[in-house]
Amino acid sequence: MPTPDQILAWRGQQQARDLAWSLTSKELPKLDYVNSLTKQDYGTLSRKQITELPSTPLLEPKKRLGLYFEQLWQLLVSHHFNQTVIAANRQIIHAGATLGALDLLSYCDQKRTYFHYELAVKFYLEAKYSDQATGWIGPNSRDRLDLKLDRLLNHQLPLALDPRARLQIDQWLANKEMPSIESTKFKQKLVMKGWLFQHYQQPTGLEHSDYVNQECSNGRWLHYGETPHWLEQHGKTDKHWLLLPRLYWLSPAKCPVDFVKNLSPTELGAYSQLYLETPILLNTQSLTKLMQGQRKIPNAQALLVAEVELGADHWLEKRRFMWVNDYWPASMTAIARPSRNK
C-alpha cells in the first residue's frame, strides 16, 4: 500500500498532467468564429514548460469534474498567466433574479486587459456517423454538443456584456480597487475541452465532421452488450485496462503500479451506483465480467476504461473506451460518481 506521502506526491503529478492537458489539448468544436485561446494568451510559457507545469499549490479537487476543470483554470490564470482572479463561478443577480454566472473573470496588469473565460469540459459520443453537430451526444443523452455550444456562444459569453451584468461587475472591481473596464481592454475567451468518442465499428478519424476539431482528444465507445463482439475484433490477448474514476478523465492515464487497485473477476459484480476513488486495474477476464454485470442494470452508468501498457513503474494509457447502456442514446445514462463520504 502506498504511504500518505506517496499518495500526496501522486496527486501532485496527476494535477500537473491535468493542468497541461487543460491548457494544450485541442478545443472540441471548430472555433474559427469565436475568440478561442492563442499562444499570446498564456504568455511566454514554452511547450516544455507547459508540459512540466508545477503542481503547486495542490488543489483539493471538487467532486464534479466540471468544477475541478474550473479549479485548474483558476490555477493556470493566477499562477501561470500572471493574471489576478476577480471572480470565479460568480452569479449575476439583477432585481432578485439570477441571470447566469461568469465562470472566470481575471485581470492582467501588464496588458491592462480583463479576460472573461467561459469554461467547459465535455465528453460526447457520436451517435451516428454524419457531419451534423446534433449527432454528438453525452452519456446523459439530454446533453448535446450543438446545444452546449449554442448556450456558451449565445448566453454565457454575452452575459458579461449585458448592461445589468456590467453594473455588478463594476461593483466587484470597485470593491477590489481595480481599474474600470472602460479604462482598459476587455477580451472574452471560450475554452471547451474534452474527449470525443466514435463507435468502435465506425471508420477512424473525424474528417467527416464539419463541426468538431479533428485534432481533439478522442477514443471509442460501445454498448455493454457489444463487449463480446468488440473483444473478438480487439483481440482476447492478455491485455490490461484501467477503470478510471471521473476525476481521472482529463489527461491520458499514467498511474503508478502501486497506486491502482487490482481486482479479480470474483471481486467484480454489477454496480448500480459505482463510487470510484482510485483507478482499478483489470485484465480482459475482469473487464468482460464487469461489462456483463453492467448490462443487467437498467440505465447503467457510463464507464471510462483505458487500455494500458506497463512502463518502468507506471501503467500508461494507449487508448480509451467509453461503455454506455444498451439503450443509449434513447435513454439517459448516468455517470461514474465520486464517493459520497469525502
VOPAGU-2260 file (C-alpha; in pm, 1 decimal, decimal comma):
REM VOPAGU-2260
SITE   aa  ch    i         X         Y         Z
SITE  MET   A    0       0,0       0,0       0,0
SITE  PRO   A    1     130,9     348,5     -81,1
SITE  THR   A    2     217,6     576,7     209,5
SITE  PRO   A    3      37,0     911,3     266,3
SITE  ASP   A    4     342,7    1094,6     132,2
SITE  GLN   A    5     342,0     880,8    -181,4
SITE  ILE   A    6     -28,8     947,1    -232,5
SITE  LEU   A    7      31,3    1321,3    -193,2
SITE  ALA   A    8     315,6    1309,8    -445,4
SITE  TRP   A    9      98,9    1113,7    -689,2
SITE  ARG   A   10    -184,5    1366,2    -655,5
SITE  GLY   A   11      63,1    1640,5    -746,3
SITE  GLN   A   12     177,8    1451,2   -1055,0
SITE  GLN   A   13    -182,2    1389,7   -1162,9
SITE  GLN   A   14    -269,6    1756,5   -1114,2
SITE  ALA   A   15      33,3    1867,4   -1319,3
SITE  ARG   A   16     -73,4    1642,2   -1607,7
SITE  ASP   A   17    -431,5    1769,1   -1585,4
SITE  LEU   A   18    -306,4    2129,2   -1588,9
SITE  ALA   A   19    -102,2    2066,9   -1904,2
SITE  TRP   A   20    -392,5    1884,1   -2071,3
SITE  SER   A   21    -639,1    2159,5   -1977,2
SITE  LEU   A   22    -418,7    2414,7   -2150,0
SITE  THR   A   23    -273,7    2230,2   -2450,1
SITE  SER   A   24    -545,1    1983,7   -2556,3
SITE  LYS   A   25    -739,8    2091,5   -2862,1
SITE  GLU   A   26   -1083,3    2250,4   -2838,8
SITE  LEU   A   27   -1375,5    2016,5   -2912,4
SITE  PRO   A   28   -1556,6    2228,6   -3171,4
SITE  LYS   A   29   -1408,0    2421,0   -3457,5
SITE  LEU   A   30   -1381,7    2770,8   -3316,6
SITE  ASP   A   31   -1273,7    2983,3   -3610,4
SITE  TYR   A   32   -1570,1    3208,4   -3546,9
SITE  VAL   A   33   -1508,5    3272,5   -3176,5
SITE  ASN   A   34   -1226,3    3403,4   -2959,4
SITE  SER   A   35   -1053,6    3081,8   -2862,4
SITE  LEU   A   36    -717,6    3073,7   -2688,4
SITE  THR   A   37    -395,7    3164,8   -2864,6
SITE  LYS   A   38     -37,2    3130,3   -2750,4
SITE  GLN   A   39     -30,2    3501,8   -2669,4
SITE  ASP   A   40    -292,5    3441,3   -2401,5
SITE  TYR   A   41     -65,8    3222,8   -2191,4
SITE  GLY   A   42     238,9    3444,6   -2216,7
SITE  THR   A   43     590,6    3319,4   -2266,6
SITE  LEU   A   44     545,2    2961,8   -2147,1
SITE  SER   A   45     737,3    2727,8   -2375,1
SITE  ARG   A   46     593,5    2391,1   -2476,5
SITE  LYS   A   47     834,8    2220,9   -2236,1
SITE  GLN   A   48     724,5    2448,9   -1952,3
SITE  ILE   A   49     360,1    2378,4   -2030,5
SITE  THR   A   50     407,9    2002,5   -2015,8
SITE  GLU   A   51     600,3    2040,4   -1690,1
SITE  LEU   A   52     369,7    2283,3   -1510,8
SITE  PRO   A   53     430,9    2265,6   -1135,7
SITE  SER   A   54     159,3    2106,6    -927,7
SITE  THR   A   55     168,4    2367,7    -652,1
SITE  PRO   A   56     -42,9    2478,4    -488,5
SITE  LEU   A   57    -202,4    2135,7    -460,5
SITE  LEU   A   58    -576,0    2158,9    -514,6
SITE  GLU   A   59    -842,5    1981,5    -316,5
SITE  PRO   A   60   -1039,6    1869,0    -622,6
SITE  LYS   A   61   -1409,9    1934,5    -636,9
SITE  LYS   A   62   -1612,3    1617,1    -675,9
SITE  ARG   A   63   -1772,8    1731,5   -1001,1
SITE  LEU   A   64   -1539,8    1710,3   -1297,4
SITE  GLY   A   65   -1656,4    2041,1   -1443,3
SITE  LEU   A   66   -1577,9    2222,8   -1118,8
SITE  TYR   A   67   -1236,3    2053,5   -1098,5
SITE  PHE   A   68   -1167,8    2176,1   -1454,5
SITE  GLU   A   69   -1258,9    2528,7   -1343,2
SITE  GLN   A   70   -1022,3    2494,0   -1045,6
SITE  LEU   A   71    -741,4    2402,3   -1283,4
SITE  TRP   A   72    -808,4    2708,2   -1497,2
SITE  GLN   A   73    -817,1    2934,9   -1194,3
SITE  LEU   A   74    -473,1    2796,7   -1105,7
SITE  LEU   A   75    -345,4    2844,1   -1461,2
SITE  VAL   A   76    -468,1    3200,8   -1478,5
SITE  SER   A   77    -341,8    3310,3   -1138,0
SITE  HIS   A   78     -10,0    3124,4   -1118,6
SITE  HIS   A   79      98,2    3080,5   -1480,5
SITE  PHE   A   80     -70,2    3358,8   -1681,6
SITE  ASN   A   81      20,0    3625,0   -1421,6
SITE  GLN   A   82    -340,6    3739,4   -1402,6
SITE  THR   A   83    -544,9    3834,5   -1096,9
SITE  VAL   A   84    -865,4    3637,7   -1049,1
SITE  ILE   A   85   -1152,0    3880,7    -994,7
SITE  ALA   A   86   -1442,4    3636,3    -986,6
SITE  ALA   A   87   -1482,8    3260,6   -1030,5
SITE  ASN   A   88   -1814,3    3086,2   -1088,0
SITE  ARG   A   89   -1985,2    3403,3    -971,1
SITE  GLN   A   90   -2357,6    3453,8   -1015,9
SITE  ILE   A   91   -2502,2    3762,1   -1180,8
SITE  ILE   A   92   -2816,4    3870,6    -995,6
SITE  HIS   A   93   -3039,1    4158,1   -1100,4
SITE  ALA   A   94   -3359,8    4265,9    -926,9
SITE  GLY   A   95   -3365,6    3940,5    -732,1
SITE  ALA   A   96   -3336,6    3721,7   -1044,3
SITE  THR   A   97   -3029,5    3517,5   -1138,1
SITE  LEU   A   98   -2926,0    3597,5   -1493,9
SITE  GLY   A   99   -2645,8    3340,0   -1503,8
SITE  ALA   A  100   -2288,4    3303,6   -1384,1
SITE  LEU   A  101   -1943,1    3403,5   -1504,5
SITE  ASP   A  102   -1701,4    3111,8   -1499,9
SITE  LEU   A  103   -1386,9    3318,9   -1465,6
SITE  LEU   A  104   -1303,1    3690,3   -1476,2
SITE  SER   A  105    -938,3    3795,7   -1443,7
SITE  TYR   A  106    -713,6    4095,9   -1497,8
SITE  CYS   A  107    -365,7    4120,4   -1649,8
SITE  ASP   A  108    -194,2    4433,3   -1523,1
SITE  GLN   A  109      88,3    4410,7   -1779,3
SITE  LYS   A  110    -158,4    4411,6   -2070,2
SITE  ARG   A  111    -416,5    4625,9   -1887,8
SITE  THR   A  112    -674,8    4376,1   -2004,9
SITE  TYR   A  113    -967,4    4199,1   -1842,5
SITE  PHE   A  114   -1030,9    3842,5   -1955,4
SITE  HIS   A  115   -1368,7    3672,6   -1933,4
SITE  TYR   A  116   -1331,9    3294,8   -1971,6
SITE  GLU   A  117   -1622,9    3058,4   -2023,4
SITE  LEU   A  118   -1505,9    2707,8   -1940,5
SITE  ALA   A  119   -1649,7    2370,4   -2033,9
SITE  VAL   A  120   -1515,0    2015,3   -2032,5
SITE  LYS   A  121   -1733,6    1764,6   -2211,2
SITE  PHE   A  122   -1742,4    1404,4   -2328,7
SITE  TYR   A  123   -1950,7    1333,0   -2637,4
SITE  LEU   A  124   -2024,8    1014,6   -2826,7
SITE  GLU   A  125   -2102,4    1012,2   -3197,1
SITE  ALA   A  126   -2447,7     857,1   -3210,5
SITE  LYS   A  127   -2446,4     832,7   -3588,0
SITE  TYR   A  128   -2177,9     874,6   -3848,5
SITE  SER   A  129   -2265,1    1207,9   -4007,4
SITE  ASP   A  130   -2143,5    1563,7   -4040,0
SITE  GLN   A  131   -2414,3    1701,1   -3810,5
SITE  ALA   A  132   -2335,6    1858,8   -3473,5
SITE  THR   A  133   -2660,5    1709,6   -3341,1
SITE  GLY   A  134   -2502,4    1362,9   -3365,2
SITE  TRP   A  135   -2259,0    1426,6   -3077,7
SITE  ILE   A  136   -2436,2    1331,9   -2755,1
SITE  GLY   A  137   -2321,3    1295,5   -2395,8
SITE  PRO   A  138   -2364,3     988,2   -2172,8
SITE  ASN   A  139   -2659,2    1184,8   -2041,2
SITE  SER   A  140   -2846,3    1194,4   -2371,3
SITE  ARG   A  141   -3001,1    1533,1   -2290,8
SITE  ASP   A  142   -2651,0    1679,8   -2332,9
SITE  ARG   A  143   -2556,8    1756,4   -2694,8
SITE  LEU   A  144   -2258,3    1933,2   -2843,4
SITE  ASP   A  145   -2466,4    2170,2   -3055,7
SITE  LEU   A  146   -2690,5    2267,6   -2762,6
SITE  LYS   A  147   -2398,1    2327,9   -2528,1
SITE  LEU   A  148   -2205,9    2533,1   -2783,4
SITE  ASP   A  149   -2516,6    2738,5   -2859,6
SITE  ARG   A  150   -2561,5    2818,8   -2489,8
SITE  LEU   A  151   -2197,1    2913,9   -2447,9
SITE  LEU   A  152   -2197,6    3142,8   -2751,8
SITE  ASN   A  153   -2542,8    3294,7   -2718,3
SITE  HIS   A  154   -2592,7    3312,5   -2343,3
SITE  GLN   A  155   -2277,0    3261,6   -2136,3
SITE  LEU   A  156   -2038,4    3484,1   -2331,7
SITE  PRO   A  157   -2291,0    3766,4   -2398,7
SITE  LEU   A  158   -2384,4    3774,0   -2029,4
SITE  ALA   A  159   -2071,5    3972,7   -1936,9
SITE  LEU   A  160   -2171,2    4237,8   -2194,3
SITE  ASP   A  161   -2524,8    4276,2   -2059,5
SITE  PRO   A  162   -2566,4    4623,5   -1900,7
SITE  ARG   A  163   -2730,3    4461,1   -1596,8
SITE  ALA   A  164   -2427,7    4234,8   -1550,8
SITE  ARG   A  165   -2185,8    4523,3   -1605,8
SITE  LEU   A  166   -2335,0    4706,1   -1307,9
SITE  GLN   A  167   -2248,8    4413,2   -1084,2
SITE  ILE   A  168   -1905,4    4360,8   -1238,9
SITE  ASP   A  169   -1826,2    4730,5   -1189,5
SITE  GLN   A  170   -1911,8    4689,2    -822,8
SITE  TRP   A  171   -1679,1    4387,8    -791,5
SITE  LEU   A  172   -1395,2    4591,9    -942,1
SITE  ALA   A  173   -1463,5    4893,4    -721,1
SITE  ASN   A  174   -1460,9    4672,7    -410,5
SITE  LYS   A  175   -1117,1    4540,5    -511,8
SITE  GLU   A  176    -994,1    4886,5    -616,1
SITE  MET   A  177    -928,8    4761,2    -968,8
SITE  PRO   A  178    -927,9    4974,5   -1284,9
SITE  SER   A  179   -1261,5    5018,8   -1455,1
SITE  ILE   A  180   -1339,1    4817,6   -1766,7
SITE  GLU   A  181   -1390,9    5143,0   -1957,9
SITE  SER   A  182   -1029,1    5243,2   -1893,7
SITE  THR   A  183    -884,8    4908,0   -2003,5
SITE  LYS   A  184    -928,0    4638,3   -2266,8
SITE  PHE   A  185   -1181,8    4357,9   -2233,9
SITE  LYS   A  186   -1143,4    4019,4   -2404,3
SITE  GLN   A  187   -1357,9    3707,8   -2397,8
SITE  LYS   A  188   -1229,8    3353,8   -2439,5
SITE  LEU   A  189   -1420,4    3030,1   -2488,6
SITE  VAL   A  190   -1243,3    2720,2   -2354,6
SITE  MET   A  191   -1427,4    2399,7   -2448,4
SITE  LYS   A  192   -1213,6    2092,2   -2393,8
SITE  GLY   A  193   -1291,9    1723,8   -2354,2
SITE  TRP   A  194   -1295,1    1394,3   -2543,2
SITE  LEU   A  195   -1494,5    1273,0   -2843,0
SITE  PHE   A  196   -1578,4     904,7   -2886,2
SITE  GLN   A  197   -1670,0     726,4   -3207,5
SITE  HIS   A  198   -1840,1     388,2   -3217,8
SITE  TYR   A  199   -1585,4     108,5   -3237,4
SITE  GLN   A  200   -1727,8      -7,2   -3574,0
SITE  GLN   A  201   -1710,8     335,7   -3735,1
SITE  PRO   A  202   -1418,9     446,0   -3953,3
SITE  THR   A  203   -1137,8     607,5   -3759,9
SITE  GLY   A  204   -1097,5     983,3   -3782,0
SITE  LEU   A  205   -1308,6    1296,6   -3751,4
SITE  GLU   A  206   -1253,6    1435,3   -4101,2
SITE  HIS   A  207   -1617,1    1376,2   -4198,4
SITE  SER   A  208   -1749,4    1627,8   -3943,1
SITE  ASP   A  209   -1752,3    1999,8   -4014,8
SITE  TYR   A  210   -1828,4    2085,8   -3652,2
SITE  VAL   A  211   -1559,3    1917,2   -3443,7
SITE  ASN   A  212   -1185,3    1964,3   -3420,9
SITE  GLN   A  213   -1009,5    1673,8   -3590,2
SITE  GLU   A  214    -714,7    1705,9   -3350,5
SITE  CYS   A  215    -906,2    1693,0   -3022,1
SITE  SER   A  216    -868,8    1409,3   -2771,8
SITE  ASN   A  217   -1066,0    1108,3   -2891,8
SITE  GLY   A  218   -1147,4     744,5   -2824,6
SITE  ARG   A  219   -1407,1     474,9   -2895,8
SITE  TRP   A  220   -1742,1     387,1   -2743,3
SITE  LEU   A  221   -1966,2      80,0   -2731,6
SITE  HIS   A  222   -2276,1     -57,4   -2562,9
SITE  TYR   A  223   -2231,1    -305,3   -2279,8
SITE  GLY   A  224   -2397,3    -574,5   -2489,4
SITE  GLU   A  225   -2142,2    -525,3   -2768,3
SITE  THR   A  226   -1849,8    -626,3   -2546,9
SITE  PRO   A  227   -1815,1    -988,7   -2674,6
SITE  HIS   A  228   -1811,4    -880,1   -3039,4
SITE  TRP   A  229   -1572,5    -594,5   -2960,6
SITE  LEU   A  230   -1336,1    -836,1   -2785,9
SITE  GLU   A  231   -1333,5   -1061,4   -3091,5
SITE  GLN   A  232   -1223,4    -765,5   -3302,9
SITE  HIS   A  233    -995,6    -613,5   -3042,5
SITE  GLY   A  234    -824,8    -937,5   -2954,7
SITE  LYS   A  235    -851,7   -1155,7   -2646,1
SITE  THR   A  236    -482,7   -1143,8   -2566,0
SITE  ASP   A  237    -361,1   -1077,8   -2214,8
SITE  LYS   A  238    -421,2    -702,9   -2205,7
SITE  HIS   A  239    -462,9    -472,7   -1911,1
SITE  TRP   A  240    -716,1    -199,2   -1851,1
SITE  LEU   A  241    -775,4      79,4   -1600,8
SITE  LEU   A  242   -1127,7     162,4   -1492,3
SITE  LEU   A  243   -1098,8     537,6   -1436,1
SITE  PRO   A  244   -1277,7     744,3   -1170,9
SITE  ARG   A  245   -1439,8    1053,2   -1315,7
SITE  LEU   A  246   -1175,2    1288,5   -1177,7
SITE  TYR   A  247    -919,5    1094,1   -1385,5
SITE  TRP   A  248   -1099,8    1151,1   -1715,7
SITE  LEU   A  249    -898,9    1454,8   -1831,1
SITE  SER   A  250    -537,5    1372,5   -1917,7
SITE  PRO   A  251    -427,9    1033,3   -2053,3
SITE  ALA   A  252    -375,3     788,7   -1766,9
SITE  LYS   A  253     -33,2     743,3   -1612,5
SITE  CYS   A  254     -71,6     555,0   -1284,5
SITE  PRO   A  255     199,1     419,3   -1053,1
SITE  VAL   A  256     186,1      42,3   -1029,5
SITE  ASP   A  257     146,2      54,8    -650,0
SITE  PHE   A  258    -134,0     308,9    -664,9
SITE  VAL   A  259    -400,8     120,1    -858,5
SITE  LYS   A  260    -635,7    -140,2    -717,4
SITE  ASN   A  261    -612,9    -486,0    -872,7
SITE  LEU   A  262    -943,2    -672,3    -861,8
SITE  SER   A  263   -1002,8   -1028,7    -973,1
SITE  PRO   A  264   -1315,5   -1138,8   -1163,4
SITE  THR   A  265   -1465,3   -1281,4    -842,5
SITE  GLU   A  266   -1442,7    -939,5    -677,3
SITE  LEU   A  267   -1633,9    -767,6    -955,4
SITE  GLY   A  268   -2009,1    -750,3    -995,5
SITE  ALA   A  269   -2280,7    -521,2   -1119,7
SITE  TYR   A  270   -2278,8    -163,8    -995,4
SITE  SER   A  271   -2597,6      39,2    -989,0
SITE  GLN   A  272   -2404,1     319,1    -817,7
SITE  LEU   A  273   -2028,7     288,3    -862,9
SITE  TYR   A  274   -1823,6     522,7    -645,2
SITE  LEU   A  275   -1462,5     518,5    -754,7
SITE  GLU   A  276   -1173,0     669,6    -561,1
SITE  THR   A  277    -869,2     532,7    -747,2
SITE  PRO   A  278    -819,2     358,2   -1082,3
SITE  ILE   A  279    -895,2     -14,4   -1085,6
SITE  LEU   A  280    -666,4    -247,3   -1281,3
SITE  LEU   A  281    -846,0    -515,1   -1483,1
SITE  ASN   A  282    -738,5    -798,3   -1706,5
SITE  THR   A  283    -953,4    -897,2   -2003,0
SITE  GLN   A  284   -1145,1   -1153,6   -1797,6
SITE  SER   A  285   -1225,2    -899,0   -1526,2
SITE  LEU   A  286   -1324,0    -641,7   -1785,5
SITE  THR   A  287   -1564,0    -887,2   -1950,5
SITE  LYS   A  288   -1726,3    -976,9   -1619,1
SITE  LEU   A  289   -1766,5    -612,0   -1524,2
SITE  MET   A  290   -1940,8    -524,8   -1850,5
SITE  GLN   A  291   -2165,7    -831,9   -1825,1
SITE  GLY   A  292   -2272,9    -713,2   -1483,3
SITE  GLN   A  293   -2338,2    -360,5   -1604,0
SITE  ARG   A  294   -2564,3    -490,5   -1878,9
SITE  LYS   A  295   -2802,5    -630,3   -1618,1
SITE  ILE   A  296   -2868,1    -287,8   -1470,0
SITE  PRO   A  297   -3141,9     -72,5   -1624,3
SITE  ASN   A  298   -2996,1     260,3   -1727,3
SITE  ALA   A  299   -2647,4     158,2   -1614,3
SITE  GLN   A  300   -2392,5     433,9   -1572,1
SITE  ALA   A  301   -2125,8     509,5   -1829,6
SITE  LEU   A  302   -1778,6     376,5   -1755,8
SITE  LEU   A  303   -1449,1     502,8   -1894,5
SITE  VAL   A  304   -1173,7     244,2   -1940,5
SITE  ALA   A  305    -819,9     295,6   -2065,8
SITE  GLU   A  306    -621,6      19,2   -2230,4
SITE  VAL   A  307    -277,1      42,2   -2069,3
SITE  GLU   A  308      72,0     -94,5   -2104,0
SITE  LEU   A  309     332,6    -128,6   -1832,4
SITE  GLY   A  310     618,7     118,9   -1834,1
SITE  ALA   A  311     908,4     125,1   -1590,0
SITE  ASP   A  312     686,1     174,2   -1286,4
SITE  HIS   A  313     362,8     315,0   -1430,0
SITE  TRP   A  314      61,1     194,4   -1624,3
SITE  LEU   A  315      47,0     411,2   -1937,6
SITE  GLU   A  316    -266,7     474,3   -2141,4
SITE  LYS   A  317    -261,5     355,6   -2503,2
SITE  ARG   A  318    -623,8     431,0   -2594,3
SITE  ARG   A  319    -952,8     478,1   -2415,5
SITE  PHE   A  320   -1307,6     349,4   -2444,6
SITE  MET   A  321   -1641,4     452,1   -2302,0
SITE  TRP   A  322   -1915,2     198,5   -2230,4
SITE  VAL   A  323   -2282,4     303,4   -2213,8
SITE  ASN   A  324   -2605,0     111,0   -2152,1
SITE  ASP   A  325   -2762,0     -80,8   -2437,1
SITE  TYR   A  326   -3047,0     169,3   -2478,1
SITE  TRP   A  327   -2830,3     476,9   -2514,2
SITE  PRO   A  328   -2899,5     732,2   -2659,4
SITE  ALA   A  329   -3271,4     656,3   -2632,5
SITE  SER   A  330   -3236,1     651,2   -2253,1
SITE  MET   A  331   -3030,0     863,7   -2020,0
SITE  THR   A  332   -2706,9     710,9   -1893,8
SITE  ALA   A  333   -2570,1     808,8   -1556,7
SITE  ILE   A  334   -2201,9     870,4   -1485,2
SITE  ALA   A  335   -1946,8     711,6   -1255,3
SITE  ARG   A  336   -1986,9     915,9    -940,9
SITE  PRO   A  337   -1723,7    1013,6    -684,7
SITE  SER   A  338   -1750,2     891,4    -330,9
SITE  ARG   A  339   -2016,5    1045,8    -108,6
SITE  ASN   A  340   -1806,9    1030,4     203,7
SITE  LYS   A  341   -1541,7    1287,4     118,5
